[in-house]
Amino acid sequence: MVSYIKKNRFFKIGINWFEYDKAQKNNLLFNAYFHVKSNNGARVPGIRKDAYTIEIDLTEPEDTIFSKFAKQVRQQYRITEKENINCYFHKDTKRFVDFFNDFALKRNTYPTSIERIEEMGENLILSFAERDGQLLVAHSYLTDPKMGIVRFNHSATTRLEDNTDKNLVGRVNKYMVVKSMFYFKAQGYKIFDMGGYAMHTTDAGLAGINKFKEQFGSNIVTCANYYSYSYWFLKKLSGILGVKSDA
């Protein structure tokens, strides 16, 4: 179970992932449990909503995992291996946030912050991919060593920038997903969670993200999100008021 406190301007939210543990109490008014795979037989108070994601079984041999990727992913991975791409993990929070927020601005999506990244503590791992010193892709992964789950959390690239080689960036993005999978597999993780799946979406942007994730596996699983009544009301109120928030 991954747990941390998300601080907003006027309140704090208890964020929990993958499991519900009624023995863990934070005494906060606002609480959320995301992609719960086990509630340990307990009744979770609040609002329950189905959640979906794509999972890759990291307990299988690397060759087996690789063989299940779409043909395009396998081909582009082999091409990128020869393109002098440097993929590495590093806790360079400022660089990650600057790069991600530039991408988020161009994509008109939610930005992040150094504070938000640091709230997740050691459970959040940052990764980067460069070519000749130029940063092309950055990812973050939420990790739960105890449960053996690693979840794709943030992704940013230079594909929206002017005068960029979009084909190269697309290859590098896929390449780093695969490299990360095998890195976490070597660390003993059992499940690679692709970071959610928008089931039955009619949104073109979300459908495109679904398609990207489907290239790495087709094992769609159902989990559950739980929200305390106060947090659910907060989310609804924010939607009605048109307030943008990543909470």
TORDRENSE-298359 format. One record per residue (C-alpha): residue in three letters; x, y, z; residue number from 1. Coordinates in steps of 0.25 Angstrom, whole numbers. Example, Ala and Ser with C-alpha at 12.3 -4.5 7.8 and 13.67 -1.06 7.14 Angstrom:
+--------+-------+-------+-------+-----+
: residu :     X :     Y :     Z : num :
+--------+-------+-------+-------+-----+
:    ALA :    49 :   -18 :    31 :   1 :
:    SER :    55 :    -4 :    29 :   2 :
+--------+-------+-------+-------+-----+
***
This chain:
+--------+-------+-------+-------+-----+
: residu :     X :     Y :     Z : num :
+--------+-------+-------+-------+-----+
:    MET :     0 :     0 :     0 :   1 :
:    VAL :     5 :    14 :    -4 :   2 :
:    SER :     0 :    25 :     5 :   3 :
:    TYR :     4 :    40 :     5 :   4 :
:    ILE :    -3 :    53 :     9 :   5 :
:    LYS :    -6 :    63 :    -3 :   6 :
:    LYS :    -6 :    77 :     2 :   7 :
:    ASN :   -15 :    87 :    -4 :   8 :
:    ARG :   -17 :   102 :    -1 :   9 :
:    PHE :   -28 :   100 :    10 :  10 :
:    PHE :   -28 :    85 :    13 :  11 :
:    LYS :   -20 :    72 :    13 :  12 :
:    ILE :   -24 :    59 :     5 :  13 :
:    GLY :   -20 :    45 :     9 :  14 :
:    ILE :   -16 :    38 :    -4 :  15 :
:    ASN :   -15 :    23 :    -4 :  16 :
:    TRP :   -12 :    13 :   -15 :  17 :
:    PHE :   -15 :    -2 :   -18 :  18 :
:    GLU :   -20 :    -6 :    -4 :  19 :
:    TYR :   -30 :    -2 :     7 :  20 :
:    ASP :   -25 :    -4 :    21 :  21 :
:    LYS :   -35 :     0 :    32 :  22 :
:    ALA :   -24 :    -1 :    42 :  23 :
:    GLN :   -17 :    11 :    36 :  24 :
:    LYS :   -23 :    24 :    41 :  25 :
:    ASN :   -19 :    38 :    37 :  26 :
:    ASN :   -31 :    45 :    43 :  27 :
:    LEU :   -33 :    54 :    31 :  28 :
:    LEU :   -46 :    59 :    26 :  29 :
:    PHE :   -43 :    56 :    11 :  30 :
:    ASN :   -38 :    42 :     7 :  31 :
:    ALA :   -37 :    35 :    -6 :  32 :
:    TYR :   -33 :    20 :    -9 :  33 :
:    PHE :   -29 :    18 :   -24 :  34 :
:    HIS :   -28 :     5 :   -32 :  35 :
:    VAL :   -31 :    -4 :   -20 :  36 :
:    LYS :   -28 :   -18 :   -23 :  37 :
:    SER :   -31 :   -23 :    -9 :  38 :
:    ASN :   -39 :   -17 :     3 :  39 :
:    ASN :   -35 :   -29 :    12 :  40 :
:    GLY :   -50 :   -32 :    14 :  41 :
:    ALA :   -53 :   -19 :    20 :  42 :
:    ARG :   -65 :   -10 :    16 :  43 :
:    VAL :   -59 :     3 :    11 :  44 :
:    PRO :   -67 :    15 :    15 :  45 :
:    GLY :   -70 :    25 :     4 :  46 :
:    ILE :   -73 :    25 :   -10 :  47 :
:    ARG :   -68 :    14 :   -19 :  48 :
:    LYS :   -65 :    15 :   -34 :  49 :
:    ASP :   -60 :     4 :   -43 :  50 :
:    ALA :   -46 :     7 :   -49 :  51 :
:    TYR :   -39 :     0 :   -60 :  52 :
:    THR :   -24 :    -1 :   -64 :  53 :
:    ILE :   -15 :   -10 :   -73 :  54 :
:    GLU :    -6 :   -19 :   -65 :  55 :
:    ILE :     7 :   -26 :   -70 :  56 :
:    ASP :    11 :   -39 :   -63 :  57 :
:    LEU :    26 :   -36 :   -60 :  58 :
:    THR :    27 :   -50 :   -54 :  59 :
:    GLU :    28 :   -56 :   -68 :  60 :
:    PRO :    41 :   -57 :   -75 :  61 :
:    GLU :    46 :   -45 :   -83 :  62 :
:    ASP :    45 :   -51 :   -96 :  63 :
:    THR :    30 :   -55 :   -93 :  64 :
:    ILE :    27 :   -41 :   -89 :  65 :
:    PHE :    34 :   -35 :  -101 :  66 :
:    SER :    27 :   -45 :  -111 :  67 :
:    LYS :    13 :   -39 :  -106 :  68 :
:    PHE :    16 :   -25 :  -110 :  69 :
:    ALA :    10 :   -20 :  -123 :  70 :
:    LYS :    19 :   -22 :  -135 :  71 :
:    GLN :    21 :    -7 :  -136 :  72 :
:    VAL :    27 :    -6 :  -122 :  73 :
:    ARG :    36 :   -18 :  -124 :  74 :
:    GLN :    41 :   -12 :  -137 :  75 :
:    GLN :    43 :     2 :  -132 :  76 :
:    TYR :    50 :    -4 :  -119 :  77 :
:    ARG :    60 :   -10 :  -128 :  78 :
:    ILE :    62 :     2 :  -136 :  79 :
:    THR :    64 :    11 :  -124 :  80 :
:    GLU :    74 :     2 :  -118 :  81 :
:    LYS :    84 :     7 :  -129 :  82 :
:    GLU :    80 :    22 :  -128 :  83 :
:    ASN :    90 :    25 :  -116 :  84 :
:    ILE :    78 :    27 :  -106 :  85 :
:    ASN :    82 :    29 :   -91 :  86 :
:    CYS :    71 :    25 :   -82 :  87 :
:    TYR :    74 :    26 :   -67 :  88 :
:    PHE :    67 :    28 :   -53 :  89 :
:    HIS :    70 :    41 :   -45 :  90 :
:    LYS :    63 :    49 :   -34 :  91 :
:    ASP :    65 :    62 :   -42 :  92 :
:    THR :    51 :    67 :   -38 :  93 :
:    LYS :    53 :    81 :   -43 :  94 :
:    ARG :    57 :    77 :   -57 :  95 :
:    PHE :    46 :    67 :   -57 :  96 :
:    VAL :    35 :    77 :   -53 :  97 :
:    ASP :    40 :    88 :   -63 :  98 :
:    PHE :    40 :    78 :   -74 :  99 :
:    PHE :    26 :    72 :   -71 : 100 :
:    ASN :    20 :    86 :   -69 : 101 :
:    ASP :    25 :    91 :   -82 : 102 :
:    PHE :    18 :    78 :   -88 : 103 :
:    ALA :     6 :    80 :   -80 : 104 :
:    LEU :     4 :    94 :   -85 : 105 :
:    LYS :     5 :    91 :   -99 : 106 :
:    ARG :    -5 :    79 :   -97 : 107 :
:    ASN :   -14 :    87 :   -88 : 108 :
:    THR :   -14 :    77 :   -77 : 109 :
:    TYR :   -11 :    78 :   -62 : 110 :
:    PRO :     3 :    83 :   -58 : 111 :
:    THR :    10 :    78 :   -46 : 112 :
:    SER :    20 :    84 :   -36 : 113 :
:    ILE :    32 :    81 :   -28 : 114 :
:    GLU :    24 :    80 :   -15 : 115 :
:    ARG :    14 :    70 :   -22 : 116 :
:    ILE :    25 :    61 :   -26 : 117 :
:    GLU :    32 :    61 :   -13 : 118 :
:    GLU :    19 :    58 :    -6 : 119 :
:    MET :    20 :    44 :   -12 : 120 :
:    GLY :    34 :    42 :    -5 : 121 :
:    GLU :    42 :    30 :    -9 : 122 :
:    ASN :    30 :    23 :   -15 : 123 :
:    LEU :    32 :    32 :   -28 : 124 :
:    ILE :    43 :    29 :   -37 : 125 :
:    LEU :    47 :    38 :   -48 : 126 :
:    SER :    53 :    34 :   -62 : 127 :
:    PHE :    59 :    42 :   -73 : 128 :
:    ALA :    63 :    39 :   -88 : 129 :
:    GLU :    73 :    47 :   -95 : 130 :
:    ARG :    80 :    47 :  -108 : 131 :
:    ASP :    93 :    55 :  -109 : 132 :
:    GLY :    90 :    62 :   -97 : 133 :
:    GLN :    76 :    67 :  -101 : 134 :
:    LEU :    64 :    62 :   -92 : 135 :
:    LEU :    54 :    55 :  -101 : 136 :
:    VAL :    45 :    48 :   -91 : 137 :
:    ALA :    42 :    48 :   -76 : 138 :
:    HIS :    34 :    38 :   -68 : 139 :
:    SER :    30 :    36 :   -54 : 140 :
:    TYR :    26 :    23 :   -47 : 141 :
:    LEU :    19 :    20 :   -34 : 142 :
:    THR :    24 :     8 :   -27 : 143 :
:    ASP :    19 :    -1 :   -16 : 144 :
:    PRO :    31 :   -11 :   -13 : 145 :
:    LYS :    22 :   -18 :    -3 : 146 :
:    MET :    11 :   -22 :   -13 : 147 :
:    GLY :    21 :   -23 :   -24 : 148 :
:    ILE :    13 :   -12 :   -33 : 149 :
:    VAL :    19 :    -1 :   -41 : 150 :
:    ARG :    10 :     9 :   -48 : 151 :
:    PHE :    12 :    18 :   -59 : 152 :
:    ASN :     9 :    31 :   -54 : 153 :
:    HIS :    14 :    43 :   -62 : 154 :
:    SER :    19 :    44 :   -76 : 155 :
:    ALA :    24 :    56 :   -84 : 156 :
:    THR :    32 :    57 :   -97 : 157 :
:    THR :    36 :    67 :  -107 : 158 :
:    ARG :    27 :    63 :  -118 : 159 :
:    LEU :    19 :    76 :  -118 : 160 :
:    GLU :    31 :    85 :  -119 : 161 :
:    ASP :    34 :    92 :  -133 : 162 :
:    ASN :    45 :    85 :  -141 : 163 :
:    THR :    45 :    72 :  -134 : 164 :
:    ASP :    46 :    59 :  -140 : 165 :
:    LYS :    33 :    53 :  -135 : 166 :
:    ASN :    36 :    39 :  -141 : 167 :
:    LEU :    49 :    39 :  -132 : 168 :
:    VAL :    42 :    44 :  -120 : 169 :
:    GLY :    30 :    34 :  -122 : 170 :
:    ARG :    41 :    22 :  -123 : 171 :
:    VAL :    48 :    27 :  -110 : 172 :
:    ASN :    35 :    28 :  -102 : 173 :
:    LYS :    32 :    13 :  -105 : 174 :
:    TYR :    46 :     9 :  -103 : 175 :
:    MET :    47 :    15 :   -89 : 176 :
:    VAL :    34 :     8 :   -85 : 177 :
:    VAL :    40 :    -5 :   -89 : 178 :
:    LYS :    54 :    -2 :   -82 : 179 :
:    SER :    46 :     2 :   -70 : 180 :
:    MET :    38 :   -10 :   -69 : 181 :
:    PHE :    50 :   -19 :   -70 : 182 :
:    TYR :    57 :   -10 :   -60 : 183 :
:    PHE :    46 :   -12 :   -50 : 184 :
:    LYS :    45 :   -27 :   -53 : 185 :
:    ALA :    60 :   -28 :   -49 : 186 :
:    GLN :    57 :   -21 :   -36 : 187 :
:    GLY :    46 :   -32 :   -33 : 188 :
:    TYR :    33 :   -25 :   -36 : 189 :
:    LYS :    22 :   -34 :   -41 : 190 :
:    ILE :    12 :   -25 :   -48 : 191 :
:    PHE :    14 :   -13 :   -57 : 192 :
:    ASP :     2 :    -4 :   -57 : 193 :
:    MET :     0 :     4 :   -69 : 194 :
:    GLY :    -6 :    16 :   -61 : 195 :
:    GLY :   -21 :    14 :   -64 : 196 :
:    TYR :   -30 :    11 :   -76 : 197 :
:    ALA :   -42 :    20 :   -80 : 198 :
:    MET :   -53 :     9 :   -82 : 199 :
:    HIS :   -63 :    12 :   -93 : 200 :
:    THR :   -58 :    26 :   -95 : 201 :
:    THR :   -63 :    36 :  -106 : 202 :
:    ASP :   -52 :    46 :  -103 : 203 :
:    ALA :   -42 :    45 :  -115 : 204 :
:    GLY :   -30 :    49 :  -106 : 205 :
:    LEU :   -33 :    38 :   -96 : 206 :
:    ALA :   -35 :    28 :  -107 : 207 :
:    GLY :   -21 :    31 :  -113 : 208 :
:    ILE :   -15 :    29 :   -99 : 209 :
:    ASN :   -23 :    15 :   -98 : 210 :
:    LYS :   -17 :    11 :  -112 : 211 :
:    PHE :    -3 :    14 :  -107 : 212 :
:    LYS :    -5 :     6 :   -95 : 213 :
:    GLU :   -11 :    -6 :  -102 : 214 :
:    GLN :     2 :    -7 :  -110 : 215 :
:    PHE :     8 :   -13 :   -98 : 216 :
:    GLY :    -2 :   -22 :   -94 : 217 :
:    SER :   -17 :   -25 :   -94 : 218 :
:    ASN :   -20 :   -30 :   -80 : 219 :
:    ILE :   -30 :   -20 :   -75 : 220 :
:    VAL :   -33 :   -22 :   -61 : 221 :
:    THR :   -44 :   -16 :   -52 : 222 :
:    CYS :   -41 :    -9 :   -39 : 223 :
:    ALA :   -48 :     1 :   -30 : 224 :
:    ASN :   -47 :    15 :   -26 : 225 :
:    TYR :   -52 :    19 :   -12 : 226 :
:    TYR :   -55 :    34 :    -8 : 227 :
:    SER :   -59 :    39 :     6 : 228 :
:    TYR :   -72 :    46 :     5 : 229 :
:    SER :   -65 :    59 :     8 : 230 :
:    TYR :   -55 :    57 :    -3 : 231 :
:    TRP :   -66 :    53 :   -13 : 232 :
:    PHE :   -74 :    65 :   -10 : 233 :
:    LEU :   -61 :    74 :   -12 : 234 :
:    LYS :   -59 :    67 :   -26 : 235 :
:    LYS :   -73 :    70 :   -30 : 236 :
:    LEU :   -73 :    84 :   -26 : 237 :
:    SER :   -59 :    87 :   -33 : 238 :
:    GLY :   -66 :    81 :   -46 : 239 :
:    ILE :   -78 :    90 :   -44 : 240 :
:    LEU :   -70 :   102 :   -42 : 241 :
:    GLY :   -60 :    99 :   -53 : 242 :
:    VAL :   -48 :    99 :   -44 : 243 :
:    LYS :   -36 :    91 :   -50 : 244 :
:    SER :   -29 :    83 :   -39 : 245 :
:    ASP :   -21 :    70 :   -39 : 246 :
:    ALA :   -27 :    66 :   -26 : 247 :
+--------+-------+-------+-------+-----+
***
